Amino acid sequence: MDKDSYFETADQKLTKEFEDAIRKLRESGVNLVDKSEWQYRLGICKTCEHWEQYGKSEEVSKCTKCGCPSFTFMERNKRCPLAKPKWR
């Protein structure tokens, strides 16, 4: 397997795991924000110095400050972990 194929396969696996985690979160009954609120939070986080993206999908990412993957930003009770939160 060449380097490009390896990373493409890893990207696909990571995206699948991310989608599975979101599905499980939705099924768990946790109170979630709507899509526009999640995109608002995600947009703010993408400009932050603690943002770390994995692979090609900008949605598959995490906050290096708290370690939260970007799908946890969907939870209504979550807030930005910084001392001065960028979103609540």
MODELLER restraints for C-alpha pairs under 7 A, 6 or more apart:
rsr = mdl.restraints
at = mdl.atoms
rsr.add(forms.Gaussian(group=physical.xy_distance, feature=features.Distance(at['CA:11:A'], at['CA:55:A']), mean=5.44, stdev=0.5))
rsr.add(forms.Gaussian(group=physical.xy_distance, feature=features.Distance(at['CA:11:A'], at['CA:56:A']), mean=6.80, stdev=0.5))
rsr.add(forms.Gaussian(group=physical.xy_distance, feature=features.Distance(at['CA:15:A'], at['CA:60:A']), mean=6.71, stdev=0.5))
rsr.add(forms.Gaussian(group=physical.xy_distance, feature=features.Distance(at['CA:18:A'], at['CA:60:A']), mean=6.64, stdev=0.5))
rsr.add(forms.Gaussian(group=physical.xy_distance, feature=features.Distance(at['CA:22:A'], at['CA:71:A']), mean=6.33, stdev=0.5))
rsr.add(forms.Gaussian(group=physical.xy_distance, feature=features.Distance(at['CA:30:A'], at['CA:75:A']), mean=6.93, stdev=0.5))
rsr.add(forms.Gaussian(group=physical.xy_distance, feature=features.Distance(at['CA:31:A'], at['CA:75:A']), mean=6.07, stdev=0.5))
rsr.add(forms.Gaussian(group=physical.xy_distance, feature=features.Distance(at['CA:31:A'], at['CA:76:A']), mean=5.73, stdev=0.5))
rsr.add(forms.Gaussian(group=physical.xy_distance, feature=features.Distance(at['CA:32:A'], at['CA:74:A']), mean=5.36, stdev=0.5))
rsr.add(forms.Gaussian(group=physical.xy_distance, feature=features.Distance(at['CA:32:A'], at['CA:75:A']), mean=4.47, stdev=0.5))
rsr.add(forms.Gaussian(group=physical.xy_distance, feature=features.Distance(at['CA:32:A'], at['CA:76:A']), mean=4.91, stdev=0.5))
rsr.add(forms.Gaussian(group=physical.xy_distance, feature=features.Distance(at['CA:33:A'], at['CA:74:A']), mean=5.42, stdev=0.5))
rsr.add(forms.Gaussian(group=physical.xy_distance, feature=features.Distance(at['CA:33:A'], at['CA:75:A']), mean=6.04, stdev=0.5))
rsr.add(forms.Gaussian(group=physical.xy_distance, feature=features.Distance(at['CA:33:A'], at['CA:76:A']), mean=5.13, stdev=0.5))
rsr.add(forms.Gaussian(group=physical.xy_distance, feature=features.Distance(at['CA:38:A'], at['CA:73:A']), mean=6.32, stdev=0.5))
rsr.add(forms.Gaussian(group=physical.xy_distance, feature=features.Distance(at['CA:38:A'], at['CA:74:A']), mean=5.42, stdev=0.5))
rsr.add(forms.Gaussian(group=physical.xy_distance, feature=features.Distance(at['CA:41:A'], at['CA:73:A']), mean=6.88, stdev=0.5))
rsr.add(forms.Gaussian(group=physical.xy_distance, feature=features.Distance(at['CA:41:A'], at['CA:87:A']), mean=6.53, stdev=0.5))
rsr.add(forms.Gaussian(group=physical.xy_distance, feature=features.Distance(at['CA:45:A'], at['CA:51:A']), mean=6.16, stdev=0.5))
rsr.add(forms.Gaussian(group=physical.xy_distance, feature=features.Distance(at['CA:50:A'], at['CA:63:A']), mean=5.51, stdev=0.5))
rsr.add(forms.Gaussian(group=physical.xy_distance, feature=features.Distance(at['CA:50:A'], at['CA:64:A']), mean=4.98, stdev=0.5))
rsr.add(forms.Gaussian(group=physical.xy_distance, feature=features.Distance(at['CA:50:A'], at['CA:65:A']), mean=5.81, stdev=0.5))
rsr.add(forms.Gaussian(group=physical.xy_distance, feature=features.Distance(at['CA:51:A'], at['CA:62:A']), mean=6.18, stdev=0.5))
rsr.add(forms.Gaussian(group=physical.xy_distance, feature=features.Distance(at['CA:51:A'], at['CA:63:A']), mean=5.03, stdev=0.5))
rsr.add(forms.Gaussian(group=physical.xy_distance, feature=features.Distance(at['CA:51:A'], at['CA:64:A']), mean=6.25, stdev=0.5))
rsr.add(forms.Gaussian(group=physical.xy_distance, feature=features.Distance(at['CA:52:A'], at['CA:61:A']), mean=5.54, stdev=0.5))
rsr.add(forms.Gaussian(group=physical.xy_distance, feature=features.Distance(at['CA:52:A'], at['CA:62:A']), mean=5.45, stdev=0.5))
rsr.add(forms.Gaussian(group=physical.xy_distance, feature=features.Distance(at['CA:52:A'], at['CA:63:A']), mean=6.27, stdev=0.5))
rsr.add(forms.Gaussian(group=physical.xy_distance, feature=features.Distance(at['CA:52:A'], at['CA:64:A']), mean=6.61, stdev=0.5))
rsr.add(forms.Gaussian(group=physical.xy_distance, feature=features.Distance(at['CA:53:A'], at['CA:60:A']), mean=6.20, stdev=0.5))
rsr.add(forms.Gaussian(group=physical.xy_distance, feature=features.Distance(at['CA:53:A'], at['CA:61:A']), mean=4.20, stdev=0.5))
rsr.add(forms.Gaussian(group=physical.xy_distance, feature=features.Distance(at['CA:53:A'], at['CA:62:A']), mean=6.61, stdev=0.5))
rsr.add(forms.Gaussian(group=physical.xy_distance, feature=features.Distance(at['CA:54:A'], at['CA:60:A']), mean=5.70, stdev=0.5))
rsr.add(forms.Gaussian(group=physical.xy_distance, feature=features.Distance(at['CA:54:A'], at['CA:61:A']), mean=5.37, stdev=0.5))
rsr.add(forms.Gaussian(group=physical.xy_distance, feature=features.Distance(at['CA:59:A'], at['CA:70:A']), mean=6.58, stdev=0.5))
rsr.add(forms.Gaussian(group=physical.xy_distance, feature=features.Distance(at['CA:60:A'], at['CA:70:A']), mean=6.56, stdev=0.5))
rsr.add(forms.Gaussian(group=physical.xy_distance, feature=features.Distance(at['CA:61:A'], at['CA:69:A']), mean=5.73, stdev=0.5))
rsr.add(forms.Gaussian(group=physical.xy_distance, feature=features.Distance(at['CA:61:A'], at['CA:70:A']), mean=5.46, stdev=0.5))
rsr.add(forms.Gaussian(group=physical.xy_distance, feature=features.Distance(at['CA:62:A'], at['CA:68:A']), mean=5.38, stdev=0.5))
rsr.add(forms.Gaussian(group=physical.xy_distance, feature=features.Distance(at['CA:62:A'], at['CA:69:A']), mean=4.04, stdev=0.5))
rsr.add(forms.Gaussian(group=physical.xy_distance, feature=features.Distance(at['CA:62:A'], at['CA:70:A']), mean=5.24, stdev=0.5))
rsr.add(forms.Gaussian(group=physical.xy_distance, feature=features.Distance(at['CA:63:A'], at['CA:69:A']), mean=6.46, stdev=0.5))
rsr.add(forms.Gaussian(group=physical.xy_distance, feature=features.Distance(at['CA:66:A'], at['CA:81:A']), mean=6.39, stdev=0.5))
rsr.add(forms.Gaussian(group=physical.xy_distance, feature=features.Distance(at['CA:78:A'], at['CA:88:A']), mean=6.95, stdev=0.5))
rsr.add(forms.Gaussian(group=physical.xy_distance, feature=features.Distance(at['CA:79:A'], at['CA:85:A']), mean=7.00, stdev=0.5))
rsr.add(forms.Gaussian(group=physical.xy_distance, feature=features.Distance(at['CA:79:A'], at['CA:87:A']), mean=6.17, stdev=0.5))
rsr.add(forms.Gaussian(group=physical.xy_distance, feature=features.Distance(at['CA:79:A'], at['CA:88:A']), mean=4.38, stdev=0.5))
rsr.add(forms.Gaussian(group=physical.xy_distance, feature=features.Distance(at['CA:80:A'], at['CA:86:A']), mean=5.93, stdev=0.5))
rsr.add(forms.Gaussian(group=physical.xy_distance, feature=features.Distance(at['CA:80:A'], at['CA:87:A']), mean=5.59, stdev=0.5))
rsr.add(forms.Gaussian(group=physical.xy_distance, feature=features.Distance(at['CA:80:A'], at['CA:88:A']), mean=6.19, stdev=0.5))
